[in-house]
Amino acid sequence: MTVIEPKAIPVPIKTAASAIIASNEPKVSAFSLASIRAKKALEESTKGIVREVSQLPTESFNETEMLLQWNKYAQRLGDRGFKIMESLLLINDPKLNGTAITLELPNEGSKLDFEKELNGLLGHLKGHLHNHDITIEIIVNESIENKRSFNDQDRYNRLREINPNIELLRTTFGLDLDA
């Protein structure tokens, strides 16, 4: 039994360069002005359609919808391994004022890290909220006070600031701070 192998038939591949060569026009040097013009014409013909700004959607949205999409984007970054960026997005809830979103960050370094991912976040929000007027403003607030508790009374006062029911607990059970 003999095996017959099929013969490979060459198939011409049409590319932009082969189309120019196949035409009856004379060949053009790659270093000439004519080749630069031909290359620019080819690039212009292959460009995608760009929408004008007036055609982009500007649907209204509320702060809840914005926070939902904000948290979804942060979750997606966390799933991809960008934990620092995820924590920067979740460090504070952003505030919405019209279409301007304001986020407060603790220092200049975190602002620089946030700005690296800003375009991706804006693209996500603009696409999912159907509004291309969205802007994000970053405010650096380095004046966050950190109070240290030194003695029992200071610690108790700090806990009472956080939860006023601590006083009710102390009086109910007759607790004293001198112990």
TORTORVEX-401132 format. One record per residue (C-alpha): residue number from 1; residue in three letters; x, y negated, z negated. Coordinates in steps of 0.1 Angstrom, whole numbers, padded with zeros to 4 digits. Each point is the difference from the previous one (the first is absolute). Example, Ala and Ser with C-alpha at 12.3 -4.5 7.8 and 13.67 -1.06 7.14 Angstrom:
<rs>
<r num="1" residu="ALA" x="0123" y="0045" z="-0078"/>
<r num="2" residu="SER" x="0014" y="-0034" z="0007"/>
</rs>
This chain:
<rs>
<r num="1" residu="MET" x="0000" y="0000" z="0000"/>
<r num="2" residu="THR" x="0014" y="-0033" z="0010"/>
<r num="3" residu="VAL" x="-0007" y="-0033" z="-0018"/>
<r num="4" residu="ILE" x="-0005" y="-0030" z="0023"/>
<r num="5" residu="GLU" x="0010" y="-0032" z="-0016"/>
<r num="6" residu="PRO" x="-0018" y="-0032" z="0011"/>
<r num="7" residu="LYS" x="0021" y="-0026" z="0016"/>
<r num="8" residu="ALA" x="0002" y="-0034" z="-0016"/>
<r num="9" residu="ILE" x="-0015" y="-0026" z="0023"/>
<r num="10" residu="PRO" x="0014" y="-0035" z="-0006"/>
<r num="11" residu="VAL" x="-0028" y="-0025" z="-0007"/>
<r num="12" residu="PRO" x="0008" y="-0036" z="0005"/>
<r num="13" residu="ILE" x="-0005" y="-0022" z="-0030"/>
<r num="14" residu="LYS" x="-0013" y="-0035" z="0006"/>
<r num="15" residu="THR" x="0014" y="-0027" z="-0021"/>
<r num="16" residu="ALA" x="0002" y="-0037" z="0004"/>
<r num="17" residu="ALA" x="0036" y="0002" z="0011"/>
<r num="18" residu="SER" x="-0008" y="0028" z="0025"/>
<r num="19" residu="ALA" x="-0030" y="-0020" z="0013"/>
<r num="20" residu="ILE" x="0023" y="-0029" z="0008"/>
<r num="21" residu="ILE" x="0026" y="0022" z="0016"/>
<r num="22" residu="ALA" x="-0026" y="0019" z="0020"/>
<r num="23" residu="SER" x="-0014" y="-0032" z="0015"/>
<r num="24" residu="ASN" x="0014" y="-0014" z="0032"/>
<r num="25" residu="GLU" x="0016" y="-0029" z="-0018"/>
<r num="26" residu="PRO" x="0038" y="-0002" z="0000"/>
<r num="27" residu="LYS" x="0017" y="0012" z="-0032"/>
<r num="28" residu="VAL" x="0007" y="-0026" z="-0027"/>
<r num="29" residu="SER" x="0031" y="0000" z="-0021"/>
<r num="30" residu="ALA" x="-0007" y="0005" z="-0038"/>
<r num="31" residu="PHE" x="0021" y="-0031" z="-0007"/>
<r num="32" residu="SER" x="-0018" y="-0024" z="0023"/>
<r num="33" residu="LEU" x="-0026" y="-0027" z="-0006"/>
<r num="34" residu="ALA" x="-0025" y="0020" z="0022"/>
<r num="35" residu="SER" x="0003" y="0030" z="-0024"/>
<r num="36" residu="ILE" x="-0007" y="-0023" z="-0030"/>
<r num="37" residu="ARG" x="-0031" y="-0014" z="0018"/>
<r num="38" residu="ALA" x="-0012" y="0036" z="0008"/>
<r num="39" residu="LYS" x="0006" y="0011" z="-0036"/>
<r num="40" residu="LYS" x="-0020" y="-0030" z="-0014"/>
<r num="41" residu="ALA" x="-0028" y="0007" z="0025"/>
<r num="42" residu="LEU" x="-0001" y="0036" z="-0011"/>
<r num="43" residu="GLU" x="-0001" y="-0010" z="-0037"/>
<r num="44" residu="GLU" x="-0028" y="-0025" z="0006"/>
<r num="45" residu="SER" x="-0021" y="0027" z="0018"/>
<r num="46" residu="THR" x="0004" y="0025" z="-0029"/>
<r num="47" residu="LYS" x="-0008" y="-0024" z="-0028"/>
<r num="48" residu="GLY" x="-0031" y="0008" z="-0021"/>
<r num="49" residu="ILE" x="-0030" y="-0022" z="-0002"/>
<r num="50" residu="VAL" x="0003" y="-0025" z="-0028"/>
<r num="51" residu="ARG" x="-0031" y="-0013" z="-0016"/>
<r num="52" residu="GLU" x="-0004" y="-0037" z="-0005"/>
<r num="53" residu="VAL" x="-0004" y="-0012" z="-0036"/>
<r num="54" residu="SER" x="-0035" y="-0011" z="0006"/>
<r num="55" residu="GLN" x="-0010" y="0037" z="0008"/>
<r num="56" residu="LEU" x="0013" y="0015" z="-0032"/>
<r num="57" residu="PRO" x="-0027" y="0010" z="-0026"/>
<r num="58" residu="THR" x="-0006" y="-0022" z="-0030"/>
<r num="59" residu="GLU" x="-0026" y="0018" z="-0020"/>
<r num="60" residu="SER" x="-0007" y="-0010" z="-0036"/>
<r num="61" residu="PHE" x="0011" y="0022" z="-0029"/>
<r num="62" residu="ASN" x="-0001" y="-0002" z="-0038"/>
<r num="63" residu="GLU" x="0027" y="0005" z="-0026"/>
<r num="64" residu="THR" x="-0012" y="0036" z="-0008"/>
<r num="65" residu="GLU" x="0005" y="0011" z="0036"/>
<r num="66" residu="MET" x="0034" y="-0017" z="0001"/>
<r num="67" residu="LEU" x="0011" y="0017" z="-0032"/>
<r num="68" residu="LEU" x="-0012" y="0034" z="0013"/>
<r num="69" residu="GLN" x="0021" y="-0004" z="0031"/>
<r num="70" residu="TRP" x="0029" y="-0014" z="-0020"/>
<r num="71" residu="ASN" x="0000" y="0030" z="-0023"/>
<r num="72" residu="LYS" x="-0003" y="0025" z="0029"/>
<r num="73" residu="TYR" x="0030" y="-0016" z="0017"/>
<r num="74" residu="ALA" x="0020" y="0003" z="-0033"/>
<r num="75" residu="GLN" x="-0011" y="0036" z="-0004"/>
<r num="76" residu="ARG" x="0012" y="0007" z="0036"/>
<r num="77" residu="LEU" x="0034" y="-0015" z="-0007"/>
<r num="78" residu="GLY" x="0003" y="0020" z="-0032"/>
<r num="79" residu="ASP" x="-0008" y="0032" z="0019"/>
<r num="80" residu="ARG" x="0027" y="-0008" z="0025"/>
<r num="81" residu="GLY" x="0025" y="-0005" z="-0028"/>
<r num="82" residu="PHE" x="0002" y="-0038" z="-0002"/>
<r num="83" residu="LYS" x="-0007" y="-0001" z="-0038"/>
<r num="84" residu="ILE" x="0016" y="-0034" z="-0006"/>
<r num="85" residu="MET" x="-0022" y="-0016" z="0026"/>
<r num="86" residu="GLU" x="-0030" y="0018" z="-0014"/>
<r num="87" residu="SER" x="0007" y="-0013" z="-0035"/>
<r num="88" residu="LEU" x="0004" y="-0036" z="0014"/>
<r num="89" residu="LEU" x="-0034" y="0002" z="0016"/>
<r num="90" residu="LEU" x="-0016" y="0014" z="-0031"/>
<r num="91" residu="ILE" x="0018" y="-0023" z="-0025"/>
<r num="92" residu="ASN" x="-0028" y="-0026" z="0000"/>
<r num="93" residu="ASP" x="-0033" y="-0002" z="0017"/>
<r num="94" residu="PRO" x="0001" y="-0024" z="0029"/>
<r num="95" residu="LYS" x="-0024" y="-0030" z="-0001"/>
<r num="96" residu="LEU" x="-0021" y="-0008" z="0030"/>
<r num="97" residu="ASN" x="-0008" y="-0036" z="0011"/>
<r num="98" residu="GLY" x="-0018" y="0000" z="0033"/>
<r num="99" residu="THR" x="0023" y="0019" z="0022"/>
<r num="100" residu="ALA" x="0032" y="-0008" z="-0020"/>
<r num="101" residu="ILE" x="0012" y="0027" z="-0023"/>
<r num="102" residu="THR" x="0022" y="-0011" z="-0029"/>
<r num="103" residu="LEU" x="0023" y="0025" z="-0018"/>
<r num="104" residu="GLU" x="0021" y="-0009" z="-0031"/>
<r num="105" residu="LEU" x="0033" y="0018" z="-0003"/>
<r num="106" residu="PRO" x="0024" y="0000" z="-0030"/>
<r num="107" residu="ASN" x="0033" y="-0010" z="0017"/>
<r num="108" residu="GLU" x="0016" y="-0011" z="0033"/>
<r num="109" residu="GLY" x="0015" y="0035" z="0006"/>
<r num="110" residu="SER" x="-0034" y="0016" z="0001"/>
<r num="111" residu="LYS" x="-0012" y="-0028" z="0023"/>
<r num="112" residu="LEU" x="0028" y="0009" z="0025"/>
<r num="113" residu="ASP" x="-0009" y="0037" z="-0002"/>
<r num="114" residu="PHE" x="-0037" y="-0008" z="0005"/>
<r num="115" residu="GLU" x="0007" y="-0022" z="0030"/>
<r num="116" residu="LYS" x="0017" y="0030" z="0018"/>
<r num="117" residu="GLU" x="-0034" y="0018" z="0000"/>
<r num="118" residu="LEU" x="-0021" y="-0031" z="0005"/>
<r num="119" residu="ASN" x="-0007" y="0005" z="0037"/>
<r num="120" residu="GLY" x="-0011" y="0036" z="-0005"/>
<r num="121" residu="LEU" x="-0024" y="-0010" z="-0028"/>
<r num="122" residu="LEU" x="-0014" y="-0029" z="0020"/>
<r num="123" residu="GLY" x="-0005" y="0023" z="0030"/>
<r num="124" residu="HIS" x="-0018" y="0025" z="-0022"/>
<r num="125" residu="LEU" x="-0023" y="-0026" z="-0016"/>
<r num="126" residu="LYS" x="-0008" y="-0018" z="0033"/>
<r num="127" residu="GLY" x="-0009" y="0032" z="0017"/>
<r num="128" residu="HIS" x="-0021" y="0016" z="-0028"/>
<r num="129" residu="LEU" x="-0017" y="-0032" z="-0011"/>
<r num="130" residu="HIS" x="-0005" y="-0012" z="0036"/>
<r num="131" residu="ASN" x="0013" y="-0035" z="-0006"/>
<r num="132" residu="HIS" x="0031" y="-0013" z="0016"/>
<r num="133" residu="ASP" x="0000" y="-0033" z="-0020"/>
<r num="134" residu="ILE" x="0014" y="0018" z="-0031"/>
<r num="135" residu="THR" x="0031" y="-0015" z="-0015"/>
<r num="136" residu="ILE" x="0020" y="0010" z="-0031"/>
<r num="137" residu="GLU" x="0017" y="-0024" z="-0024"/>
<r num="138" residu="ILE" x="0025" y="0012" z="-0025"/>
<r num="139" residu="ILE" x="0005" y="-0019" z="-0033"/>
<r num="140" residu="VAL" x="0030" y="0008" z="-0022"/>
<r num="141" residu="ASN" x="-0007" y="-0004" z="-0037"/>
<r num="142" residu="GLU" x="0032" y="0005" z="-0020"/>
<r num="143" residu="SER" x="-0015" y="-0016" z="-0031"/>
<r num="144" residu="ILE" x="-0016" y="0031" z="-0014"/>
<r num="145" residu="GLU" x="0004" y="-0001" z="-0038"/>
<r num="146" residu="ASN" x="0009" y="0031" z="-0018"/>
<r num="147" residu="LYS" x="-0007" y="-0003" z="-0037"/>
<r num="148" residu="ARG" x="0021" y="0022" z="-0023"/>
<r num="149" residu="SER" x="-0016" y="0013" z="-0032"/>
<r num="150" residu="PHE" x="0025" y="-0001" z="-0029"/>
<r num="151" residu="ASN" x="-0020" y="0010" z="-0031"/>
<r num="152" residu="ASP" x="-0032" y="0017" z="-0009"/>
<r num="153" residu="GLN" x="-0021" y="-0032" z="-0001"/>
<r num="154" residu="ASP" x="0013" y="-0010" z="0035"/>
<r num="155" residu="ARG" x="-0008" y="0034" z="0014"/>
<r num="156" residu="TYR" x="-0035" y="0000" z="-0015"/>
<r num="157" residu="ASN" x="-0007" y="-0035" z="0014"/>
<r num="158" residu="ARG" x="0011" y="0012" z="0034"/>
<r num="159" residu="LEU" x="-0022" y="0030" z="-0002"/>
<r num="160" residu="ARG" x="-0029" y="-0022" z="-0011"/>
<r num="161" residu="GLU" x="0006" y="-0022" z="0031"/>
<r num="162" residu="ILE" x="-0003" y="0030" z="0022"/>
<r num="163" residu="ASN" x="-0030" y="0016" z="-0018"/>
<r num="164" residu="PRO" x="-0020" y="-0020" z="-0025"/>
<r num="165" residu="ASN" x="-0016" y="0032" z="-0013"/>
<r num="166" residu="ILE" x="0032" y="0008" z="-0019"/>
<r num="167" residu="GLU" x="-0012" y="-0025" z="-0027"/>
<r num="168" residu="LEU" x="-0033" y="0020" z="-0004"/>
<r num="169" residu="LEU" x="0020" y="0032" z="-0003"/>
<r num="170" residu="ARG" x="0022" y="-0015" z="-0027"/>
<r num="171" residu="THR" x="-0029" y="-0013" z="-0021"/>
<r num="172" residu="THR" x="-0021" y="0032" z="0004"/>
<r num="173" residu="PHE" x="0027" y="0023" z="-0013"/>
<r num="174" residu="GLY" x="0015" y="-0026" z="-0025"/>
<r num="175" residu="LEU" x="0034" y="0001" z="0017"/>
<r num="176" residu="ASP" x="0028" y="-0023" z="-0012"/>
<r num="177" residu="LEU" x="0031" y="-0012" z="0019"/>
<r num="178" residu="ASP" x="0023" y="0002" z="-0030"/>
<r num="179" residu="ALA" x="0004" y="0037" z="0001"/>
</rs>
